[in-house]
Amino acid sequence: MTTGPDPALVGLAFEPVRGRNVPEVTGVLWMDRATAELRRVEYRYVNGPPESNEPEVGGTVEFERLQDGPWIVRRWVIRMPVAERVLSRGVNFDGRSAVRSEQLRLVAVHEAGGEVASASPLVAGVPGRPLGVAAGGQAAVVEGVVYDSLARAPLAGARVFLSGTAAEATTDAQGRYRLQAPAPGTYTVALSAPALGPLAAAVHPRTVTAAAGQSTRADLAVPAAATVAAALCPAASLRTHRGLVAGRVLGVALDSVAVRATWLRVGVTGNALLGSSSFTEARPDKDGFYVLCGVPEGTNVEVAVRPAAEGRQRVTNPRAGSLREGGRELSRVEVSVDPGTPLRLDVGPGAGENPGRRPE
């Protein structure tokens, strides 16, 4: 048995049978502490591909008893991994050794789900009165503010909606929104912000209970740097460097390019000056957004848009080594990622001379 943030619920954990090395699920059955009624199932995957083992991947199914007695699945969410193949390579400037590795890296989580906004019984094949609708026609309102913690400013132009309903609104210049629920009840307040690209995935939805004749407050926020990195990057990519660069590729065909961050390390071993060049690379999505994880902070990094099939050229002269040598980049910019602050960077021929966007 286990406990969670809701003292009214008690959890019963479940896991696969030991000794079975096949893809399975593990999770918790959350039951009403007083009645033992099943309220929610949370699960995640085990024994699958590495990208499916990330804690962001999994799902939730919530159950609710209607006023007239029957049970329904009130809300469900499933989150599946979106992975890409990442090639990493380090080269010694003395030309005597090289390190190359390939792995699948989680670059996004695709979420799908549904929510019952209202329900009505069938009586002799004819729908009856909707269940859970308050009498008197009093509106149940949800309102709040959307704030971008990375930009340290309200987020304007974001679409806020009650999941599973037609209720939606666009935030104003102060990030404010106001929604009218179709009926009193419990809803998930979610966000869609195309201007944020993948950063929007770090915004956690809010669960609120809307009451007839009342206004319920539900603020949303693009979280702080560490939370954004944890939401967008697999843990393995942040073990050496914790910097993150995210933005959009502009002015170039998206299906044939990749975005690569490259940095140079130089050290002295005995009487020899040794250096190595490292990089991390990602492909932009259909809207041009990209995320680069595991970028070093507080040092010069070059971010380039380059043909996706291009290989990394080898540098053998430690004194003449330069990150600018030998590339067929379509565009390139030198930046530095501040510690604890993801860099929002537009790149490509259409990005202009000052593509970087840091908090004011």
N, C-alpha and C positions, 0 to 999 in steps of 0.2 A: 504494500500500500504506500501511497505517496500523497503529499499535500501540495497545493499551489497557491496562487495569489488570492483565489476566491475561497474564503473559509467555509462556504456552504457546500463545496464540492470535495470529494475525496477521490484519489486516483488509483487505478489498478493497472500497473505496468504489465505489458506483454512483450515477448521476444520470440525469435524463431527457436525451433527445437535444436538443441546442441548437436553438432556433428554434421549438419546439413550445410553444404557449401553452395547454395543456390540463392539467387536474389530473393529477398524476403522483406518484410516490414517489421518494425518495432515501434512501440508507442505507448500511449496511456489511454485507458478508458476512464473518463471523468463522470462520476455518478453523484447524484444528490445525496448528501450526507444523511438526511433525515428519512428519505423514502427509498434509496438505492436505485432510483430511476436513472437510466443512462441519458446523459445530457450532451456529451461531446466525446469524439474520438480524435486524437491527434496521433499522427504517424509519420515516420520517415523511413528511408530505404537503407538496407544493409546488404552486404555481400554482392553488391553490384559494381559497375564501373566506378573508379575513384571520384569522378565528378558528381555521381549520384549520392555520395556519402556526405556531402556538405550539409551543414545544419539548416541552411535555407531551403533545402529541397525536401518535399514531403507534402502533407496535406492535413486538412481538418474537416470533419463532418459534425454538424451541430443538429440536435434533435429538440423538438418542442411539442408540448401537448396543447392542442387547440382547446378553446373554451368548451366545446361540446364533447371533448373526451379523446378523439383520435390523435395519434402521433404522426408527425411529418418530419422530413428532413428540412429544417428551416434554412440552413445555409451550408454550403460546401465550398472548399477551395482546394485545388491541387497545384503544386509548384514543381515544375520539371526543369532539369538543367539544360542549358544551352552551352555547348563546349566548342572550343576550337583547338586545333593542333598548334603548339608553340614550339619553335626551334630556338634553343639557346646555344651559344657558342662562345668560348673564351680562347684567346690565342696568345701565346707568349711571344714577345717581340724578338726573342732570340731564335725563334723558328724551330725550337726543339720539342715543343709539346703543344697540344691543342685539346680542348675539351668541348664535346658536343653532346647535347641531349635533346630529346623530343618528349613532349608530354601533352596530354589533353588538359586544358585549363578551363575552369568554369568562368564564362564571361558574362552570363546573364541567367536569370531565372524567369521562365515563362509561367505566368500565373493565370489560371482559368478557374471560374467558379460560378456560383449562382446563389440567389437568395429569394425566398418567398416573401413578397411584399404583402399579400393578402390571400386568404383562402376562404372558400365557401363550400358547404356540403351539397351533394346531389340528392334531391328528394324526388324519387320516381323519374330520374333522368333530367330533372329541371334544376339548375343552380339555385341555391337558396341565398339568404342574406350573407354577405361577407362576414367572416368571423374576425373578431378583434377590432372592428371599426367602432370608434367611439360615437355615442349618440350626441346630438346637438350640433354637429358640424364644426366643432372647435378645431382650429388648425394646430397641428403638432409641428413645431418649427425647430430646425437645427441650424445654428449659425456659428461663425468663428472667424479666425484669421489664419492665413497660410504664410509662414515665415521661412525665408531662405537663410539658414544659419551660416552657410558658407559665404554668401554675399553680404550677410549682416543687414538684410533689408527685407521688407514684405515682398511677397511674390505675387506680381500682378499677372493677369491673363491666364491663370491656371483654371482648369475645369475640375470642380468639386462635385461629387455625386453620391447619392445613396445607392450602394451596390444592390443590383437586382431590381431597381425601380427606374422610373423616368425622371425622377427629381434630380436636377443638376443646376449648377450656377457657375458663372465665371467671376473670379476674384477681381476686385477693382484695384485702383492704384495703391491703396493701403493694404491690399491682400485680403480684404474682407469678402465674405460670402454669406448668403442666406438661402436656406432650402426649406421647402414645405413637404413634410413626409406625407405619403398617401394615406397613412393611418397611424395611430399610436402604436408603438412597438419598438423592438430593438433592431438597429440598423448598423451597417458598416459604412463609415464615411471614408471615401477613397479619393484619390487625386490622379489627374492626368495632366501632365505639363510637358508638351512637346518641346518647349524651349530648353528644358533640363536634360533631355535625352535620357541616358541610362541612370543619371543621378536621381531621377524620379523614383526608381525602384527602391531607393533607400528610405523613402517616406513611408512610415508605418501607418496603415489605416487605423482609424479609431472606431471602437464599438460604443454606441450611445443608445440610450433609451429615450425615445421621444414621447412626451406626454401631451394629451389633448389640452389646448389652451395655454401651453407653456412653451418657452423658448429654451432649448438645451444648447449649451456651449460646447463646441468641439474644435479646438485649434489643431492645425497640422503644421509640420515643420520639416524642411530638409535638414537632417540631423548634423551634428558636428563631425569633424574629419574622421575620427576613429570609427564611428558608426558607419559612415559612408564607405570607408575602405572595407570594413567587415561585411557589408551588404553586397558589395560589387566584386570583391576579390576573394578567391579561395585562400585559406590560411597559409598554404604552402608557398604561395607567391609573395607573402609578406615577411617571410622568416629572415631574409637578409636585408632587404630594404623595404621601408614602409610607405614610400612616396607613391602618389597616384596622380596621373594626368588623364583628364577626360575632356572631350570636346567634340568638334564636328569637322569633317573634311569637306572643303568647299572648292568649287571650280574645277573638278576633275571627275571622270567616270569612276563610280564607286566600286564596280565589280572587278576591277583589275588592279587595285592598289592596296597597300597595307601601310599602317603607321608604325614607325619604329623609333623608340627612344634609345640612344646610344651614349655610353659614357666611358671615360678612360681612367684607368688606374695605373699609377706608376709607383714602383717600389725599388728599394736597393737591397740586393742579396750579395753579401761579400763585396767584391769590387764591380759587380755587374748591375747595370741599370735595367730593370725589367718592367715591362708594362703589359697590360692586358686590356682588351676592348670587350665590353659586354653590352648586351642589348635585350630589350623585351619588345615584342611586336604583337599587333592586333589588327584584325580586319574590320573596317567600318561596317555598320549595319546598313539596311536599305535606305535609311534616312541620313546616312553619313556620320552617325555618332560612333565614337570609339572610346575604349577605356584601356589604359596602360597601367598595370599593377606592378609593384615591386621596383619602382624607380628610386634611386638614391636621393636623399634630401640634402639640401645645402651644398650641392656641387653642380658644376655646369653639365647640362645634359642637352644633347642635340636631338630634336624631334623632327623627323623627316617623313614625307609622303613619297613612297617609292613603288615601282611595279611589284606586284605581289609575288611574282615568280623569281625575283632577283635574289641571287645568293650573296653571302657575305664575303668580301674580298679580304685576303689575308695581308697583314702588315708585318713586315719582318725587320724593319730598321727602327730600333727603339728611340733614336734621337730625332728621326724625321717623321715619326708616327703622328698622324693627325686624323681626327674624326672626319675631316672634310675630304679625305682622299678617296678616289676610286669609286665614287657612287654615281648612280644614274637617277638621283633623287629629283622628283618633280618640284619639290619645295623643301625648305629646311629652315629651322629657327632654333636658336640657342636660348635655353631657359634655365631657371633654377627653381626647384620645388622647395618652398619654405617648410621647415619642420612642422608637422601637424596640420598642414593646410593643403588639401588637394588643389592642384592647378587646373583651371578650366581654360583650355587652349584650343582655339580654332586654327586649323592648318590647311595647307593646300594653296594653289595659285589664286583662289578667290578669297583668301582670308585677310588680305591687306597687310600693311606693314606692322601693325601692332595687334596681333591676334590674341595675346594673353589676356585673361580676365581674372584678376585677383580681388579678394575682398578689399573694400576701401578702408 
